[in-house]
Amino acid sequence: MLSMIKIDGLKFYPGAHAGLSGKTALVTLQYTGEIDDPASLEGRVFDQAVQLLENEPFLRIGEQEWPGFFLVEPCSLSPAGRWVAALSVAFQRWARDPVGEGRVISSSDRSMVLAMPWEREAVFKSALQFAIRFLHFWQQPRQEQHPKGNPEHEFSEWLQRVQVGGLSPNTLRFAMSARQRLIPVAVSAPTDTLRLGWGSSALRMDGSFTEGTGVLASRIARNKIQTGNLLRLAAVPVPPSILVHSVEQALTVAMRLGWPVVVKPSDLDYGQGVVPGIGDKTTLQRAFESALKLSRRGVIVEKHVAGQDYRLLIVGGKLLAAAGRIPAGVTGDGRNTVARLVEKANADPRRSKGKRSLLIAFSLDEEALHSLRDQDLAPESVPEAGRFVFLRRTANVSTGGSAVDVTDRVHSDNRKLAERAARLVGLDVAGVDFLCPDISRSWRQVGGNIIEVNAQPGFRPHWIGDPDRDINGEIIDWMFRSRSARIPTAAISGTNGKSTTARMLHHIWSTSGKVAGVCTTNGVWVGFDMVSERNLSGYPGGRILLEDPAVETAVFEMPRKGLILFGHPCDRYDVAALLNVQNDHIGVDGIDSLEAMARLKAEVLERAVHAVVVNAEDPLCLAMLESAGAPRHILVSGDFSAPELQRHLAAGGSGVFRRMIEGTFWIVLAEGSRHSPLMPLGEIPATMNGLLQFNEINALFAAALAWAQGIPAGIIRKSLATFANTPEQNPGRFNFIGGFPFQVLLDYAHNPDGIRELCGVAGKLDVTGKRRLLNQKLGCRHRSHLDESAADLARTFDDFVLGTSPLYVGKNPEWTAGGDAQEIMIACSRQCLLEEGVAPEAIIAERDQAESIRTMMKRAEPGDLVVLLAEPWVALPVLEELRDG
């Protein structure tokens, strides 16, 4: 027997992680003891879980669906882990959080690791604790279980508290129905609002309000007098009704309309304050005074119309469902009193006093007692067998009523009448309350009246009437009937080139006419508008893009740290690219090898559904293809003769590569032996006519991603031909800044590979004076980068100003361990250059970022080349100030 299960580790990710589709918690559980009989444990836990969840009608779980209904995939690793995961998910949903499924990641003799969905952190923690407690309690044989050890009572109290902060049942069902359709779901806490889908394809909901529900239409529906007048003028049968503000007016109207009458608040829903069948002045006065307390705008006195009460749900102008509503009441059995019958009915687990219950508990309150008196009954009366005893005069489910489905019985005339009423009010989703003797016969023959048209209707009559039908899901299907809930997405990871490749792909999409969003280390753009200059690459910027209604396609730069801290911005990507895996950030955040880095960055490949794009010349990238989830693999190479590329093409695979055609290097797209030249690389300004080989490779990847996303070759060619290394198009990536009597080059190089490319370019530029370097980037993240790059820098540059980036150097334990991190790093940088033969007088140190830029610019002379290794958001304002000053 498991004697103890405890939580040994818990880490929350705001994004998707470990194979889950949304917010993820990684849970490490330690346990002692053993499961003597796994099959017996499974059986006992199953029986108890099914029995416990009988009290939650909104989850709609079949007995045979436990526990797999709550798990991403079947798992035989750990029966205990499987049940902890399943129960934790079930309890969160019961708490009204629309979480996805969980999974068991690993299991050993004494521990297990779970990946769990969460919405509210505190709710998840409690749900996990309750899952562990129930599992421990249920594994004990029945004869050893003690009521005092049963956590069920405490669990019930917890649920009552946390459900208040969760979604309403209607919104919860919309969310879960959307999840079943693989539609992304986001909750706008603390409101009851959902966002279904991404960007320009997303739709929002608040209960059964949709984005198509007009404010004016909902106001008209709320104003019952206005609704009645509107329908009456359109020849829709409605009972005569008048708005009154005093008892005297109410009596006058009742006399004019003729008894009996109905009294209702003028602007409330759910049957609040409605009293039908009033036949005397005393009852009228009492009903008026109660209604006036609920609505100071006045009280409606309406002619009472006899008939069965029906709720017709109209969606998009068409009848979707219809339910016959039954007033709250009990059926006599000839033995039990009314009070006892009420007590027995309230034992139904679907009934409770909470307004969010599927069925509302009966109450022998003043209204019920008054109704009993009208039937010559009292709570202690024993009604004869078969007699239905009314406890309410209205048939609203929200006041304890029930319902039966009558969708298939609705006469076409009645259907058309309800559809027209919803159309006249202007509602896309409407609950039409219809009174008639028989819904299966035309109102023209037997009579009938529409008494209300409700905006934001509740669906409980339909859930009760036909519990197997997914009404909410059918409405979602209608909402997205002609559109996808998703927008095209691309994720780009790797060591070098992510930002440039992302900006190139963003430019391609923009050229195609789409409003494209992109998040990089240099900022977030929606179309051509920079919405943030901060480094929000990965999850933070991705969520900004996916939540913006203007964004029609999104490109995400996915950095190492973002994956470690946040996870993914969404459940999947259409396409994903792994550019390269090089020696950067090794030894940081638990990533101790290039192989571990490759596995981390390859997470983007696992989530791609259409195509992955990888570097054919990088063995680590190629190895990660094993984890790619997409059916199409596109290999990218700067060398057409690369062996892996050739093998891939020979097998009929896809490739994008650089190839010499008539003396000029071209980008070529290939499917097996079918090669399609796209454009000469020299036509892309960002390549500087072959000088920037990094940008040639970046252009290959951008073209491959765009090709995988179905963008026409002509658009790809046109866009790349207009992509340049400007601060506007690609800030901090080989930006030549004009307006000075010498060349100024701003770049973000911060590792040996970037420095080698930079030195190669700087050495080939036409420079009549000195080559000068300001370094604020190289070495901040890794001391070893200074040692590896010092020789290249010493050979290329004549003059140096050394600084740092406080944002990064302050996070590096190699520098912070010895005291003043900036001073230590600058000293180390100076020493590395001296050891490579740089003269001491050619090196100046300045730790202030802005001042170091000013110092370098003051030293420069006409004919010089000044290279600034600095963040663009730091350097560009200073350069603008110097140029304009």
N, C-alpha and C positions, 0 to 999 in steps of 0.2 A: 504494500500500500504506500502511496505517496504520503509521507508524513509532513512535508513542508514544501511550499512553493513560495519563493520571494522574488521581488523585483530587484535585479542586480544592476541594471542599467536602463536608462530611458533618455532618448534623444528625439527632439521634435524637429521636423523639417516643415517649413511653410509650403514647400513645393512637393512634387511627386518624386518618389524615391523607391528603390528596391522593388521595382516591378508593379507598384501601385499607381493608380490613376490620379491621385490628388494628395492632399496634405498627409504626410506620413510620419508615424512615430516608430522608431526602432526600439524594441523591447528585448532585454536580455533577462531571462528567468533562470534562477538556480533552484534546484529541488533535491530533496533527499528521499530515500526510499525507492521502491520499485513498484511498477504495476504488475501485480501477480497474474491477473487474468484480463488482458486488454479487451477481449470481446465482451466480457461481463461488465467491465467499466463502461464501455461504449453503450451497452444496452441500458444500464442504470441512468447514465447521464442523459441519454436520449429521452427516456421516459420522463425524467424530471424536467428537462428543458421544454419539451412539448407541453407538459402540464403547466409550467410556469407561464409560458408565452400565450396560453389560452386567454389570459386576461388582457392581451394587447391585440385588438382586432385590426389595427391599421397596418400591421406588417404583412398580412396576407401570405403566410408561409404554410405550405403543405407539410405534413408530418414527414414525408419521405425526403424532403429537401434539406433536413438537418444532417450534418452541419455544413454541407457543401454549398448551400445557398449563400453563405456568408464568407466564402473563401474564393480567392482568385483562381485556384487550381486545386485538384485533388492532391492530397498529401498523405503519405504513409509514414512520414518521418517520426511523428510523435502524436499519439492519440490525445494525450493531455494538452499538448500545444495546440492541436487542431481545435479542441473544445474551448480552450481559453480564448483563442482568436475569434471563434464563431460567437461565443457568448458576449465578448466585448463589443463586437459589431452590433449584435442584436440589441444589447442594452442601450447603445448610443442611439440607434434608430428609435427605440422605444422612448428615449428621452427627447425625440423629435429633431435629431440631427441627421441630415441626409448623407451619411457616410457611405463609401464604397465597401469593397471587400478587403479582408486581411489575408495574410499567408504566413506559413511557417517557413522561415528561410533555412534554418539548420537545427539539428538536434544532436546532442551527445549524451553520454551516460548521466551527466549531472546538470546539464544546462540546455536551453533552447533559445533561439532568437526568432522573434516575430516581427513582421512588418505590418503595422496597423494603421488604418485610416482614422482621422480625427477631425473634428470641427471646432469644438470648444475644449481647450486643454484640460480644464478642471473636470469636465464631464467625462472625458476619456479616462483620466486617471481613476476616477471613481468606478467607471464601468469595468475597467481592468481589475481593480481590487475585488469588486463583487463577483466577477467571473472566476477569479482564483478561489474566493471563499465558497461559492456555490459548488465548484468542482471538488474541493476538499470535502465539503459536507456530503455531497451526493455519492461519492465513491464509497462511503461507509455503508455497511449492510443496514437494512431497515431497522433491525432490532437494536442497533447501536446508535442510531440517530436520536438526538435529543432536541426537543422543541426549542430550548433556550439557545442552542447552537445554530438554529436555522436563521439565516440572514434575511429571510423573505420580508419580515415586517420592516426592518431597517431599509431594505431595498425599496419597498413601496413608498415609504416616507421620502426617500431620496428622489424617486421619480416625480412625485408631486411637486417638489421644489424645482427640479431642473427643467421639467416640461414647460414651465412658464416662460423660460428664456429660449425655448426651441421654436421650431416652426409650427404653424397651425396644421392640423391634419390635412387640409386641402393642399396647402403649399408643400407639405412633406410628400404627399402622393405625387404631385407634379414633379418634384425633384427626383423621386425614385423612379417614376415612369420614364423621365428623361434619361437617367443613368442606364436603364435597361435598353434604351435605344442608342447608347453610346454618344449621347449629346452631352457636351461639357456643362457642368452645373456649378454655379458659384452663388453663395449666400451673401447678401448685403446686410451683415449684422449691424445693429441689433434689430433691424426691421424684418418684415416678413417677405422681403423682396428677393426674387431669384433672377439671375441672369443665365439664360440658356444659350450656349453657343459662344462664339468669339467675334470680336470686332464688328464689322459691318453686317455680319450674318447673325449676330446675337439678337435675342428677343428677351424682354424682361416681363416678369409677372409679379403680381401682388395678389395672392389668393387666386381667384379666377378673373381678376383684371389682367388684361393683356395690353401690349403697346398699342393695339388697335382699338381699345376701349376709349371712346372720346370722353373728355371731361364734361362737356355739355350733356352728352347722352346720360352719363352717370348721375349728373345733377337732376336731370328731368326725371329719371327713374326714382331717385330718392324723394322727390317731391310728388307725393301720391296724387294730390289734387291736379297738378299740372299734367301728370301722366294720364289721369282719367279724362281730363278735358281734351288732351291731344287725341286720344283714342276715340272718344265720343264723336269728335268732329270728323274723324275718318270712318265713321259708320261701324266701328268695332263695338260689339255689345259689352257694355260695362255698367255696373250698378250706378244709379244716381247717387251722388255724394256731394256734401257741402262742408267747407271749412268753417268751424265756429270757434269762438274764444270765450264763451261763457256758458254756464249751465242753462240760462234762459234761452240762449240761441240754440243750444242743443235740443231742448225740449220742443222749441218751435219747429226746428227742422224735422225732428222725429215725427211730429204730428203731421207735417206736410208730406213726408215720404210715406208715412204709414208704418205701423209696427209690423213685424219686429225690425230692428235696425242693428247696425254694427258700429262700434266705436273703436277708433284706432288712432295712435299718434300720427301726425302728418308726415314724419320723416324718419321713421325707424324701421329696421328690418327684423327678421327672425321671429316675427309674430309677437314682438314685445308690446305689451299693453293692449293687445287686440281682444275685444270682447264681442262675440257675435250673438245673434238671437236675442237681443234685448227687447223685452215686451212690456216694460213698465217704467215709470218715472224714477222710482227709487234706484233700480239697477242702473238706469241711464246716468243718473247723477253720480253714483259711485264709480262707474266706468269712466265718466268724463274726468273726474277729479284725478283718478289714477293716471290716465293718459296725459293729462296736462302737466303732471309732474315729470313725465318723460320727454315731453316736447313742448317747449315754450312758444313754438311757432304756431301752435294751434292744434285743434283736434278735429278729426274727420268723423262726421256722422254719415253713414252710408246705408242704403236700403239693403236689408239682409236678403241674400239669395240662397235658396235651398239647393242642395246638390252635393255630389261627391267631390272631394277636393283632390285636384291633380296638380303635379308640378311637371311642366314641360320644359326641357332643357334645349334651347336653341343655340346653335353654334354656327357661325358663318352664314346665317340666314336659313339654316336647315335644322329640322328636328333631329336631335341626336339620341335623346332618351326621354322617357316619360315614366312617372311613378304615381301611383295612387297613394295618397297620404292618409294614414289612419290616426285618429286622435289618441292621445294617451288614455290608456284604460286597461282593465283586466277583465278576464272572462270567468264567470262564476262556475263553481263545480258542485254546488249544493252542499258543501261541507265546511268550507273555510269562509271566514269573514272577509270583508273588503280589505281590512288592514292586513290580514294574513296573506291575502292574494298579492297585495302590493309588496309585502316583504319578500315573498317568493319570487316575484317578477324582478325585483331589484337584485336578486342573487345572480342574475345573468351577468357574466363577466364583461359583457359589452356595455352595461349600464353603469354610470357613475354620476356624481353630482357635478363633475367638471364640465364646463360648457364645450370642451373639446372632445368629449366622449362621443363614441359612435352612436350610442343611445343614451339619452338622459334619464337618470333615475326618477322614478315616480315620487311624488311628495304629497302627503295629505295636508296641503296648506289651505289657506282661505278659499282660493279659487277652486280647489278640488272639493272642499266641503260644500261650497255653494253648488257645484255641479252635482254632487251626490244628492243634495236636498231637492234639486230639480227633478231627480229620478226617484224621489221618495226613499232614499237610502241614507245610511250613516256608516261610519267606519266599522261599527260592530255588526252591521247587517250581513246576512249570509245570502248572497244572490243565488238564484236557482242555476242549475247546470246549463251551460250554453249561453247564458245572458251576458252580453257585453256591457260593462259598467264604464261610463265615460268619466275620466278625471280632468279632462280639459274640454273646452268648447271648440278650440281650434285644433287643426290637424298638423301643426308644425312639428317637425322632428326635433327642433331646438327646444320645444317645451315638453318633450317626452314621447312624442308620437312615433309611429313606425311607418313602414311603406312597403308596397309591393310593386314590382315592375309591370308596366302595362304598355311598353313601347310597341309591341306587335299588335295591340288592340286599338290604337289611335285611329279614328276615322280621318280620311284625307281632308275633309272640311275643317275639322278641329286642328289638324296639323297646320293647314294653310293659315288659319286664323292666328295661331300662336306665332308662326313665322312672320306674319305681317305685323303683328303687334311689336315684336322685337325690332323689325325693320323701321317702323314708324318712330320708335323711341331712339333708334340709332345705335343699338348695342350689338357688338359682335358676339358676345356670350351673354345670354339672358336666361333667367329663370321665370317662366310665365306661369302664374297661378291661375288655374282655370277651374270653374265650378260648373258641373253639368250632371244630369242624372246618370248618363252612361257614356263613357269616353269612346265607345265603339260605334256610337250613333252620332249622326251629324247634329251640330248645335242648331242648325236651321230647322230640324224636325222636333228635337226634344228640348231645345232651349239650352242656354249656357252663357256664362259671363266670364270675362277676364277681370279678375279683381286686383291683380298687381303684376307689374313687370319689374323684375329685380335685376339690378346690376350687381356684379360680384356675387352670384348665387353660390350657396353651399351645395355640395353634392351628396350629402348624407342620404337623402331619399333614394338616390340611385345606387349608392354603395350598399344600402340595406336591401333594396329591392332586387338587385342583381349583383351579389357579392363577387362573382367570378368575372365580372366585366371590368375592364380597365378604362373607365370613362376619362380619367385624367390623361392617360396615354393617347386616347383617341383625339383629344383636343390638341395635344402636342403634335400629333401627326397632321392635323388640319393646319396648325400654325406654320409648320415647316413643309407644307405640301408641295411647294414649288421652289424650295431652296434648301441648301445644306446649312447646317448649324455651324459649320466650320469654315475657316478661311485657309488658303494655302500657307503652309509654314515650312521653314527651313532652319535647321540648327547646324552651327558650324563650330567645331572644336579642333584642338591641336595646339601646338606650342607657338609657332610663328605664322603670321598672315591672316589670323582670324578676322581682325577688324577690317582690313582692306578687302578681303573676299566678301565679307558681309556687306560693306558699302557698295561694292561692285554689283552684287546681286540685288541690293536695294535699288540701285540706279537702273538696272535692267527692268525690274518690275515697274518703276516709275515711268520709264520710257514707254512701257506697254500701255500706259494710261491708267494704271491702278494707283490708288493711294496706298503706298507701301510704308510699313513701319519697320524700323531697325533699331536694335539696342546693341551698343558696343562699349568698349572701355572708354571711349571718348564722348559718349552721350547717347541720348535717345531721340530719334526723329520720327515724326508722323508726316508722311509726305516729305516736303522740303522744310518743314517747320521743326526746329530743334526744341523739343519740349523740356529737355533737361540736359545740362552739360556735365552732369555727374557720371561716374562710372557705375552704371546700373546694368551692366551686361549680365546675361543669364536670367535667373528667376525675377529679380525686381523689375528690370526693364521689360521683360517678357510679359509680365502681368499688366503693365501699363499699356502695352500694345494690344493685348487681347481684350482689354476692357474698354478700349476707345472705339466708339461706333463709326469713326471715319476710316479705320484701318481695314483694308481689303485683302492684304497679305502681309505676313510678318516674317522677319529674318532675325534670328537670335544668335548673337555671339555667345558661346557657352564656355566660360573660363573654368579652370580647375577649381579655384576657390569657391566659385558660385555653386558648383556641383557638390562640393563637400559641405558647405554651410546651408544651402537652401534647397537643393534638389532641382527638379525641372519645372518650368513654368506651365507645362501642360502634360497631358497623358501620352501624347504621341506627336510625331512630326511627319509631314509628308515625305521630306527628304532630309538627309543628314550627311555631313561631311567630316572626315577625320583627315586633316591636312598633313600633319607630321607629329612625331613625338621626339623631342630633343631635351637636352640637359638644361632644364629650367625648373625651378621650384622643387627639385629633388631634395628630400630630407625635411620637407615642410608639411605640416598637417597630416603626418602619418604616411606620406607617400615617399618611400625610401628607395625606389628603383624606377628605371625607365619602364619596366614591364608593368609595375603597379600604376604608373601614370597612364600608360596605354589603356589599361583596363578601366580606369576611371573615365577617361575621355571617350572611350568606346561606348559609354552608356547612351550617348546620343544615337549611335548606330542601332542599339537594341530597340529604341523607340520609334525608328523610322518604319513607315508602312508601305511606301511605294518604291523608294530607291535609296541606296547609300553610295557615297562617293569617297574613295580612299586613294591614298598615295601609293602608286604601284612601285615606287622606288624605296619605300620605307618598310622594312620587314615587320616592324612592330604594328604598323597600320594594317598590313596584309593579314597578320595573325588575328587581328580583331574582327575580320570578316566572319569568323565562326560564330560570333555573337550577334551578327546583324539580323534583324527581323524582317527586312524587306526582300522581296523576290528579285529585284534588279540591283546588280552591282556594277558600278561604273568606276573603272580604274583610270587614274590620272597620272601622266608622266611627262616630264620635260624631254624625255629621250624615247623616241619611237621604238628603238631597239631593245628597250628594257625587257628582260626575259619574262617576268611575270605578266607584263602587258601583252607580250606576244602570245603567251600560252592562253591568256584569257580571251583574246580576240580569235585565236584559232578555234576555241571552243564555242564561238558564236556570241561571246560576251560583248559588253559595251565599254568603250574607252574614249577618252579625250586626251589628246597628246599634242606635242609640238613636233612639227616635221618640216624639213626643208623642201620647198617646192619652187623650182626654177630660181634657186639662189636666195630665196626669202623664207624665213620661218613663218609657218602658218599654224593657227589652231585648227585641228581636225577632229571632227566627231565621227565615231565609227561604231557600227554594229557588225561584229564579225568582220567579214571581208568587205563590207560596204563602207567606204570612206567618203565623208562629206566635208571638204575644206570649208571652214567658216570664214576666216579673215586672216590677213597678215598681222602678226603680233606688232609689227612696227606701226600699224595704224592706231594702236591704243596709246594715247598720250601718256598714260601712267607707266608705261614700260620705258619711256625715254629712248625709244628706238633700239631696244635691246640692252640698254645700259643697266636697267633694273631687272635682273633676272628673277628676283623674288616676285615682282609684280607680274612677270610673265606667267609664273606658276599660279599666282593668285587668280589671274584672268582665266587660266585653264579650269580651275576649280569653280569659279563663278559661272563660266559657260556650261560646265557639266551640270551644276545644280539647276540652272535655268532650263537647260535641255530636259533634265529629269522632270521638271515641273510643267513641261509642255509649252514653254514659251517659244514662239517661232524663231527660227534661225535669223531671219531678217531683223527682228527686234533686238536679239542678242548682239548682232553685229553693229547695229546703229548705236546702241547704248554704250558698248565698250569703246567705240570710236570717239565718244564724247566724255570719257571718264579720265580726269586728270588728277595730278597730285596737288590739289589745292586745299587750303584749310577748309573751304566750304564743302568739298566733296569727300575729303579723306584727311581730317585734321591730324597733324603730327606724323604723317607718313610721307617722308621725302617732300616736304613742302618748301618750295623756293619762294622766299618772301622778297618782293621787290621794294623799290623806294630807297635803297641805300647805295652808296658808292662802291660797294663790294657785294659779293654773292653771300646770301644768307640761306642756309638749309636747316630746317627744323625737322627732327626725326625722333622717333620713340624707341630706338634700338636700346635694348637693356640686357641682352644676353650675347654670348660669343657668336652665334650664327648671325644675329642681326648686325653685330659689329663688323664681321667679315664682309657682309654685303655692303655696308656703309663705307668701309675703307676702300673696297674695290671701286665703288662709284666715285668717291672723293678723289681717288688717285687718277681717275680717267678724265675728270673735269678739267677744262682749260682754265688754269689759274696762273696769273703772272706774279702774284705776291705770295703770301704765306697761307698755309692751311692751318686754321685755328679750330680748336675743339673746346666746347664747354660740356662738361659731363655732370649731369645731375641724376642720371639713371643707372648707368652700368655699375654693378657692385652693390647696389642697395639691397638686393634680394639674396645674392650669394657672393661671398668673398672670393670664391674660386673663379668667378667670372672675370675679376680683375687680373688674376694671374694668367688666365687663358687668353685674354684680349690685349694685354699690355704691349706685346711685340707688334701686333698689327697696328695699334694706335701710334706707337713710337715711330714706325716706318712711314706712316701716312701723314702725321701732323707735326707742325713745327712749334706750336704754342698751345698752352693748356690753361683753362680756368677750371678748378675742381670744386664741385659743390655736392649737394645730396638732395634727395627727396625725403623730407621728414616723414611723409606718410608711410613710406616703405621701409626706410632704414630703421625706424623706431619699432618695427615689428620683427626685425631679424635678430634672433638671440646671438648670432655671431658678433654683432656690433653692440648690442645693449648689455651684454654680460660684463663688459669692461669699464662702464661708466658713461661718458658722453658719446653716444653712438655716432653722431655726425662727425665729431672731431676724429674719432678713431677710424671711421671709414675713409675720410679725406686723407688722413695720414697714410693709411694703407695704400690708397690709390696713388699718392705721390711716390711712395717707396717703390711700387711696382714699375712706374715710369722711369724713375731714376735707375733702377736695375737694368732697364733696357736701353740705357744710354741717353736719356733725355736730360738736357742741361738744367740745373736747379733754377736758373733765372727764367727759364721758359715755362715755369709752373707757378700759378697763383691760386691760392685757396680763398674761397668766399662761401660761407655756409648759407647765407640768406639767398633764397632762390631768385627773387626779383633783382637784388643787387648784383648777384653773380652774372646775370644776363647783361646788365648795364655795364659791368666791368669789362666783359668780353667785347661788347660792341664799341666801347671807348678805345680799346686796344687795336681794333681792326683798322686797316688802311685800304685805300683804293687798290683794286686788283686782288685782294685777299678772298679766301673762301672761309666763311664762318659757319661751323656746324654746331648746332645746339641740340644736345641730347636732353630734352626736357619735356614735361607734360605740356601739351598745347594750351590747356586752359591757364597755365602759368605763364608761358612764354608769349603767346599772341597778344595779350593786353599790354605787356611791357614793350614789345616791338612796335605796336601801334602808337604807343605813347612817345617812343623815341623818334619814330618816323614823322609823326605829326608835329612833334615839338621842335 
